[in-house]
Amino acid sequence: AEEVKARYTRVVWCAVGPEEQKKCQQWSQQSGQNVTCATASTTDDCIVLVL
């Protein structure tokens, strides 16, 4: 149950490109690190990373 709860309280956001990565890092800081940033070169690669 705790593992499931932890999964839903943490967000993995995938950014394509440096500008999106910068936005994600700012969001992560403001969320108290509840947002984890991933980076990929394409949106298809992002989908693979967050699933």
mmCIF file of the N, C-alpha and C atoms, coordinates in Angstrom:
data_MODEL
# 
_entry.id   MODEL 
# 
loop_
_atom_site.group_PDB 
_atom_site.id 
_atom_site.type_symbol 
_atom_site.label_atom_id 
_atom_site.label_alt_id 
_atom_site.label_comp_id 
_atom_site.label_asym_id 
_atom_site.label_entity_id 
_atom_site.label_seq_id 
_atom_site.pdbx_PDB_ins_code 
_atom_site.Cartn_x 
_atom_site.Cartn_y 
_atom_site.Cartn_z 
_atom_site.occupancy 
_atom_site.B_iso_or_equiv 
_atom_site.pdbx_formal_charge 
_atom_site.auth_seq_id 
_atom_site.auth_comp_id 
_atom_site.auth_asym_id 
_atom_site.auth_atom_id 
_atom_site.pdbx_PDB_model_num 
ATOM 1   N N  . ALA A 1 1  ? 0.816  -1.200 0.000   1.00 0.00 ? 1  ALA A N  1 
ATOM 2   C CA . ALA A 1 1  ? 0.000  0.000  0.000   1.00 0.00 ? 1  ALA A CA 1 
ATOM 3   C C  . ALA A 1 1  ? 0.858  1.262  0.000   1.00 0.00 ? 1  ALA A C  1 
ATOM 4   N N  . GLU A 1 2  ? 1.929  1.265  0.797   1.00 0.00 ? 2  GLU A N  1 
ATOM 5   C CA . GLU A 1 2  ? 2.812  2.442  0.835   1.00 0.00 ? 2  GLU A CA 1 
ATOM 6   C C  . GLU A 1 2  ? 3.510  2.655  -0.506  1.00 0.00 ? 2  GLU A C  1 
ATOM 7   N N  . GLU A 1 3  ? 3.870  1.564  -1.153  1.00 0.00 ? 3  GLU A N  1 
ATOM 8   C CA . GLU A 1 3  ? 4.538  1.660  -2.457  1.00 0.00 ? 3  GLU A CA 1 
ATOM 9   C C  . GLU A 1 3  ? 3.615  2.295  -3.492  1.00 0.00 ? 3  GLU A C  1 
ATOM 10  N N  . VAL A 1 4  ? 2.362  1.914  -3.464  1.00 0.00 ? 4  VAL A N  1 
ATOM 11  C CA . VAL A 1 4  ? 1.379  2.482  -4.390  1.00 0.00 ? 4  VAL A CA 1 
ATOM 12  C C  . VAL A 1 4  ? 1.165  3.954  -4.079  1.00 0.00 ? 4  VAL A C  1 
ATOM 13  N N  . LYS A 1 5  ? 1.042  4.291  -2.809  1.00 0.00 ? 5  LYS A N  1 
ATOM 14  C CA . LYS A 1 5  ? 0.855  5.688  -2.405  1.00 0.00 ? 5  LYS A CA 1 
ATOM 15  C C  . LYS A 1 5  ? 2.039  6.538  -2.863  1.00 0.00 ? 5  LYS A C  1 
ATOM 16  N N  . ALA A 1 6  ? 3.253  6.033  -2.692  1.00 0.00 ? 6  ALA A N  1 
ATOM 17  C CA . ALA A 1 6  ? 4.453  6.769  -3.105  1.00 0.00 ? 6  ALA A CA 1 
ATOM 18  C C  . ALA A 1 6  ? 4.452  6.998  -4.609  1.00 0.00 ? 6  ALA A C  1 
ATOM 19  N N  . ARG A 1 7  ? 3.986  6.025  -5.359  1.00 0.00 ? 7  ARG A N  1 
ATOM 20  C CA . ARG A 1 7  ? 3.947  6.151  -6.821  1.00 0.00 ? 7  ARG A CA 1 
ATOM 21  C C  . ARG A 1 7  ? 3.021  7.278  -7.255  1.00 0.00 ? 7  ARG A C  1 
ATOM 22  N N  . TYR A 1 8  ? 1.912  7.457  -6.547  1.00 0.00 ? 8  TYR A N  1 
ATOM 23  C CA . TYR A 1 8  ? 0.949  8.479  -6.932  1.00 0.00 ? 8  TYR A CA 1 
ATOM 24  C C  . TYR A 1 8  ? 1.267  9.854  -6.365  1.00 0.00 ? 8  TYR A C  1 
ATOM 25  N N  . THR A 1 9  ? 2.195  9.958  -5.440  1.00 0.00 ? 9  THR A N  1 
ATOM 26  C CA . THR A 1 9  ? 2.562  11.267 -4.912  1.00 0.00 ? 9  THR A CA 1 
ATOM 27  C C  . THR A 1 9  ? 3.774  11.841 -5.634  1.00 0.00 ? 9  THR A C  1 
ATOM 28  N N  . ARG A 1 10 ? 4.392  11.050 -6.506  1.00 0.00 ? 10 ARG A N  1 
ATOM 29  C CA . ARG A 1 10 ? 5.559  11.507 -7.245  1.00 0.00 ? 10 ARG A CA 1 
ATOM 30  C C  . ARG A 1 10 ? 5.212  11.545 -8.726  1.00 0.00 ? 10 ARG A C  1 
ATOM 31  N N  . VAL A 1 11 ? 5.586  12.610 -9.387  1.00 0.00 ? 11 VAL A N  1 
ATOM 32  C CA . VAL A 1 11 ? 5.313  12.779 -10.815 1.00 0.00 ? 11 VAL A CA 1 
ATOM 33  C C  . VAL A 1 11 ? 6.626  12.690 -11.577 1.00 0.00 ? 11 VAL A C  1 
ATOM 34  N N  . VAL A 1 12 ? 6.642  11.913 -12.646 1.00 0.00 ? 12 VAL A N  1 
ATOM 35  C CA . VAL A 1 12 ? 7.790  11.882 -13.553 1.00 0.00 ? 12 VAL A CA 1 
ATOM 36  C C  . VAL A 1 12 ? 7.373  12.638 -14.806 1.00 0.00 ? 12 VAL A C  1 
ATOM 37  N N  . TRP A 1 13 ? 8.089  13.721 -15.079 1.00 0.00 ? 13 TRP A N  1 
ATOM 38  C CA . TRP A 1 13 ? 7.787  14.562 -16.232 1.00 0.00 ? 13 TRP A CA 1 
ATOM 39  C C  . TRP A 1 13 ? 8.943  14.438 -17.213 1.00 0.00 ? 13 TRP A C  1 
ATOM 40  N N  . CYS A 1 14 ? 8.635  14.210 -18.464 1.00 0.00 ? 14 CYS A N  1 
ATOM 41  C CA . CYS A 1 14 ? 9.678  14.080 -19.476 1.00 0.00 ? 14 CYS A CA 1 
ATOM 42  C C  . CYS A 1 14 ? 9.721  15.332 -20.339 1.00 0.00 ? 14 CYS A C  1 
ATOM 43  N N  . ALA A 1 15 ? 10.906 15.864 -20.484 1.00 0.00 ? 15 ALA A N  1 
ATOM 44  C CA . ALA A 1 15 ? 11.119 17.085 -21.255 1.00 0.00 ? 15 ALA A CA 1 
ATOM 45  C C  . ALA A 1 15 ? 11.865 16.757 -22.546 1.00 0.00 ? 15 ALA A C  1 
ATOM 46  N N  . VAL A 1 16 ? 11.432 17.404 -23.626 1.00 0.00 ? 16 VAL A N  1 
ATOM 47  C CA . VAL A 1 16 ? 12.128 17.293 -24.908 1.00 0.00 ? 16 VAL A CA 1 
ATOM 48  C C  . VAL A 1 16 ? 12.813 18.629 -25.149 1.00 0.00 ? 16 VAL A C  1 
ATOM 49  N N  . GLY A 1 17 ? 14.124 18.644 -25.038 1.00 0.00 ? 17 GLY A N  1 
ATOM 50  C CA . GLY A 1 17 ? 14.885 19.861 -25.279 1.00 0.00 ? 17 GLY A CA 1 
ATOM 51  C C  . GLY A 1 17 ? 15.249 20.599 -24.007 1.00 0.00 ? 17 GLY A C  1 
ATOM 52  N N  . PRO A 1 18 ? 16.251 21.470 -24.124 1.00 0.00 ? 18 PRO A N  1 
ATOM 53  C CA . PRO A 1 18 ? 16.783 22.167 -22.945 1.00 0.00 ? 18 PRO A CA 1 
ATOM 54  C C  . PRO A 1 18 ? 15.819 23.158 -22.296 1.00 0.00 ? 18 PRO A C  1 
ATOM 55  N N  . GLU A 1 19 ? 14.980 23.815 -23.072 1.00 0.00 ? 19 GLU A N  1 
ATOM 56  C CA . GLU A 1 19 ? 14.033 24.773 -22.481 1.00 0.00 ? 19 GLU A CA 1 
ATOM 57  C C  . GLU A 1 19 ? 13.001 24.055 -21.618 1.00 0.00 ? 19 GLU A C  1 
ATOM 58  N N  . GLU A 1 20 ? 12.491 22.940 -22.132 1.00 0.00 ? 20 GLU A N  1 
ATOM 59  C CA . GLU A 1 20 ? 11.519 22.158 -21.362 1.00 0.00 ? 20 GLU A CA 1 
ATOM 60  C C  . GLU A 1 20 ? 12.177 21.560 -20.119 1.00 0.00 ? 20 GLU A C  1 
ATOM 61  N N  . GLN A 1 21 ? 13.432 21.142 -20.241 1.00 0.00 ? 21 GLN A N  1 
ATOM 62  C CA . GLN A 1 21 ? 14.156 20.596 -19.085 1.00 0.00 ? 21 GLN A CA 1 
ATOM 63  C C  . GLN A 1 21 ? 14.313 21.668 -18.009 1.00 0.00 ? 21 GLN A C  1 
ATOM 64  N N  . LYS A 1 22 ? 14.606 22.885 -18.416 1.00 0.00 ? 22 LYS A N  1 
ATOM 65  C CA . LYS A 1 22 ? 14.751 23.988 -17.459 1.00 0.00 ? 22 LYS A CA 1 
ATOM 66  C C  . LYS A 1 22 ? 13.428 24.235 -16.725 1.00 0.00 ? 22 LYS A C  1 
ATOM 67  N N  . LYS A 1 23 ? 12.325 24.238 -17.466 1.00 0.00 ? 23 LYS A N  1 
ATOM 68  C CA . LYS A 1 23 ? 11.005 24.413 -16.846 1.00 0.00 ? 23 LYS A CA 1 
ATOM 69  C C  . LYS A 1 23 ? 10.726 23.302 -15.840 1.00 0.00 ? 23 LYS A C  1 
ATOM 70  N N  . CYS A 1 24 ? 11.059 22.080 -16.217 1.00 0.00 ? 24 CYS A N  1 
ATOM 71  C CA . CYS A 1 24 ? 10.813 20.943 -15.342 1.00 0.00 ? 24 CYS A CA 1 
ATOM 72  C C  . CYS A 1 24 ? 11.643 21.057 -14.061 1.00 0.00 ? 24 CYS A C  1 
ATOM 73  N N  . GLN A 1 25 ? 12.882 21.462 -14.178 1.00 0.00 ? 25 GLN A N  1 
ATOM 74  C CA . GLN A 1 25 ? 13.726 21.609 -12.993 1.00 0.00 ? 25 GLN A CA 1 
ATOM 75  C C  . GLN A 1 25 ? 13.158 22.663 -12.049 1.00 0.00 ? 25 GLN A C  1 
ATOM 76  N N  . GLN A 1 26 ? 12.643 23.753 -12.605 1.00 0.00 ? 26 GLN A N  1 
ATOM 77  C CA . GLN A 1 26 ? 12.022 24.786 -11.771 1.00 0.00 ? 26 GLN A CA 1 
ATOM 78  C C  . GLN A 1 26 ? 10.775 24.236 -11.086 1.00 0.00 ? 26 GLN A C  1 
ATOM 79  N N  . TRP A 1 27 ? 9.973  23.506 -11.815 1.00 0.00 ? 27 TRP A N  1 
ATOM 80  C CA . TRP A 1 27 ? 8.763  22.900 -11.273 1.00 0.00 ? 27 TRP A CA 1 
ATOM 81  C C  . TRP A 1 27 ? 9.114  21.913 -10.156 1.00 0.00 ? 27 TRP A C  1 
ATOM 82  N N  . SER A 1 28 ? 10.166 21.135 -10.378 1.00 0.00 ? 28 SER A N  1 
ATOM 83  C CA . SER A 1 28 ? 10.602 20.162 -9.385  1.00 0.00 ? 28 SER A CA 1 
ATOM 84  C C  . SER A 1 28 ? 10.996 20.852 -8.084  1.00 0.00 ? 28 SER A C  1 
ATOM 85  N N  . GLN A 1 29 ? 11.742 21.932 -8.185  1.00 0.00 ? 29 GLN A N  1 
ATOM 86  C CA . GLN A 1 29 ? 12.153 22.678 -6.993  1.00 0.00 ? 29 GLN A CA 1 
ATOM 87  C C  . GLN A 1 29 ? 10.944 23.244 -6.262  1.00 0.00 ? 29 GLN A C  1 
ATOM 88  N N  . GLN A 1 30 ? 10.001 23.787 -6.996  1.00 0.00 ? 30 GLN A N  1 
ATOM 89  C CA . GLN A 1 30 ? 8.820  24.397 -6.383  1.00 0.00 ? 30 GLN A CA 1 
ATOM 90  C C  . GLN A 1 30 ? 7.878  23.358 -5.783  1.00 0.00 ? 30 GLN A C  1 
ATOM 91  N N  . SER A 1 31 ? 7.964  22.121 -6.249  1.00 0.00 ? 31 SER A N  1 
ATOM 92  C CA . SER A 1 31 ? 7.069  21.073 -5.747  1.00 0.00 ? 31 SER A CA 1 
ATOM 93  C C  . SER A 1 31 ? 7.660  20.324 -4.562  1.00 0.00 ? 31 SER A C  1 
ATOM 94  N N  . GLY A 1 32 ? 8.821  20.764 -4.087  1.00 0.00 ? 32 GLY A N  1 
ATOM 95  C CA . GLY A 1 32 ? 9.462  20.031 -2.999  1.00 0.00 ? 32 GLY A CA 1 
ATOM 96  C C  . GLY A 1 32 ? 10.024 18.701 -3.462  1.00 0.00 ? 32 GLY A C  1 
ATOM 97  N N  . GLN A 1 33 ? 10.480 18.657 -4.693  1.00 0.00 ? 33 GLN A N  1 
ATOM 98  C CA . GLN A 1 33 ? 11.065 17.472 -5.320  1.00 0.00 ? 33 GLN A CA 1 
ATOM 99  C C  . GLN A 1 33 ? 10.050 16.352 -5.553  1.00 0.00 ? 33 GLN A C  1 
ATOM 100 N N  . ASN A 1 34 ? 8.765  16.669 -5.587  1.00 0.00 ? 34 ASN A N  1 
ATOM 101 C CA . ASN A 1 34 ? 7.749  15.668 -5.915  1.00 0.00 ? 34 ASN A CA 1 
ATOM 102 C C  . ASN A 1 34 ? 7.653  15.431 -7.414  1.00 0.00 ? 34 ASN A C  1 
ATOM 103 N N  . VAL A 1 35 ? 8.320  16.279 -8.197  1.00 0.00 ? 35 VAL A N  1 
ATOM 104 C CA . VAL A 1 35 ? 8.376  16.099 -9.650  1.00 0.00 ? 35 VAL A CA 1 
ATOM 105 C C  . VAL A 1 35 ? 9.795  15.678 -10.002 1.00 0.00 ? 35 VAL A C  1 
ATOM 106 N N  . THR A 1 36 ? 9.911  14.563 -10.700 1.00 0.00 ? 36 THR A N  1 
ATOM 107 C CA . THR A 1 36 ? 11.204 14.081 -11.167 1.00 0.00 ? 36 THR A CA 1 
ATOM 108 C C  . THR A 1 36 ? 11.276 14.332 -12.663 1.00 0.00 ? 36 THR A C  1 
ATOM 109 N N  . CYS A 1 37 ? 12.377 14.909 -13.111 1.00 0.00 ? 37 CYS A N  1 
ATOM 110 C CA . CYS A 1 37 ? 12.532 15.253 -14.526 1.00 0.00 ? 37 CYS A CA 1 
ATOM 111 C C  . CYS A 1 37 ? 13.309 14.169 -15.270 1.00 0.00 ? 37 CYS A C  1 
ATOM 112 N N  . ALA A 1 38 ? 12.802 13.816 -16.422 1.00 0.00 ? 38 ALA A N  1 
ATOM 113 C CA . ALA A 1 38 ? 13.496 12.930 -17.348 1.00 0.00 ? 38 ALA A CA 1 
ATOM 114 C C  . ALA A 1 38 ? 13.653 13.711 -18.647 1.00 0.00 ? 38 ALA A C  1 
ATOM 115 N N  . THR A 1 39 ? 14.666 13.381 -19.424 1.00 0.00 ? 39 THR A N  1 
ATOM 116 C CA . THR A 1 39 ? 14.908 14.075 -20.685 1.00 0.00 ? 39 THR A CA 1 
ATOM 117 C C  . THR A 1 39 ? 15.064 13.053 -21.807 1.00 0.00 ? 39 THR A C  1 
ATOM 118 N N  . ALA A 1 40 ? 14.463 13.349 -22.939 1.00 0.00 ? 40 ALA A N  1 
ATOM 119 C CA . ALA A 1 40 ? 14.599 12.493 -24.114 1.00 0.00 ? 40 ALA A CA 1 
ATOM 120 C C  . ALA A 1 40 ? 14.645 13.377 -25.353 1.00 0.00 ? 40 ALA A C  1 
ATOM 121 N N  . SER A 1 41 ? 15.093 12.798 -26.451 1.00 0.00 ? 41 SER A N  1 
ATOM 122 C CA . SER A 1 41 ? 15.229 13.590 -27.674 1.00 0.00 ? 41 SER A CA 1 
ATOM 123 C C  . SER A 1 41 ? 13.937 13.657 -28.482 1.00 0.00 ? 41 SER A C  1 
ATOM 124 N N  . THR A 1 42 ? 13.004 12.744 -28.229 1.00 0.00 ? 42 THR A N  1 
ATOM 125 C CA . THR A 1 42 ? 11.728 12.756 -28.951 1.00 0.00 ? 42 THR A CA 1 
ATOM 126 C C  . THR A 1 42 ? 10.577 12.493 -27.982 1.00 0.00 ? 42 THR A C  1 
ATOM 127 N N  . THR A 1 43 ? 9.384  12.852 -28.411 1.00 0.00 ? 43 THR A N  1 
ATOM 128 C CA . THR A 1 43 ? 8.215  12.590 -27.566 1.00 0.00 ? 43 THR A CA 1 
ATOM 129 C C  . THR A 1 43 ? 7.977  11.087 -27.418 1.00 0.00 ? 43 THR A C  1 
ATOM 130 N N  . ASP A 1 44 ? 8.255  10.315 -28.451 1.00 0.00 ? 44 ASP A N  1 
ATOM 131 C CA . ASP A 1 44 ? 8.103  8.857  -28.345 1.00 0.00 ? 44 ASP A CA 1 
ATOM 132 C C  . ASP A 1 44 ? 9.041  8.285  -27.287 1.00 0.00 ? 44 ASP A C  1 
ATOM 133 N N  . ASP A 1 45 ? 10.275 8.784  -27.249 1.00 0.00 ? 45 ASP A N  1 
ATOM 134 C CA . ASP A 1 45 ? 11.221 8.334  -26.226 1.00 0.00 ? 45 ASP A CA 1 
ATOM 135 C C  . ASP A 1 45 ? 10.749 8.743  -24.832 1.00 0.00 ? 45 ASP A C  1 
ATOM 136 N N  . CYS A 1 46 ? 10.125 9.905  -24.725 1.00 0.00 ? 46 CYS A N  1 
ATOM 137 C CA . CYS A 1 46 ? 9.583  10.357 -23.439 1.00 0.00 ? 46 CYS A CA 1 
ATOM 138 C C  . CYS A 1 46 ? 8.505  9.402  -22.940 1.00 0.00 ? 46 CYS A C  1 
ATOM 139 N N  . ILE A 1 47 ? 7.642  8.974  -23.826 1.00 0.00 ? 47 ILE A N  1 
ATOM 140 C CA . ILE A 1 47 ? 6.575  8.056  -23.424 1.00 0.00 ? 47 ILE A CA 1 
ATOM 141 C C  . ILE A 1 47 ? 7.168  6.786  -22.829 1.00 0.00 ? 47 ILE A C  1 
ATOM 142 N N  . VAL A 1 48 ? 8.207  6.275  -23.445 1.00 0.00 ? 48 VAL A N  1 
ATOM 143 C CA . VAL A 1 48 ? 8.861  5.069  -22.938 1.00 0.00 ? 48 VAL A CA 1 
ATOM 144 C C  . VAL A 1 48 ? 9.450  5.322  -21.549 1.00 0.00 ? 48 VAL A C  1 
ATOM 145 N N  . LEU A 1 49 ? 10.025 6.489  -21.340 1.00 0.00 ? 49 LEU A N  1 
ATOM 146 C CA . LEU A 1 49 ? 10.657 6.794  -20.053 1.00 0.00 ? 49 LEU A CA 1 
ATOM 147 C C  . LEU A 1 49 ? 9.670  6.910  -18.902 1.00 0.00 ? 49 LEU A C  1 
ATOM 148 N N  . VAL A 1 50 ? 8.501  7.441  -19.142 1.00 0.00 ? 50 VAL A N  1 
ATOM 149 C CA . VAL A 1 50 ? 7.573  7.693  -18.037 1.00 0.00 ? 50 VAL A CA 1 
ATOM 150 C C  . VAL A 1 50 ? 6.609  6.538  -17.778 1.00 0.00 ? 50 VAL A C  1 
ATOM 151 N N  . LEU A 1 51 ? 6.552  5.568  -18.656 1.00 0.00 ? 51 LEU A N  1 
ATOM 152 C CA . LEU A 1 51 ? 5.642  4.436  -18.427 1.00 0.00 ? 51 LEU A CA 1 
ATOM 153 C C  . LEU A 1 51 ? 6.291  3.327  -17.679 1.00 0.00 ? 51 LEU A C  1 
# 
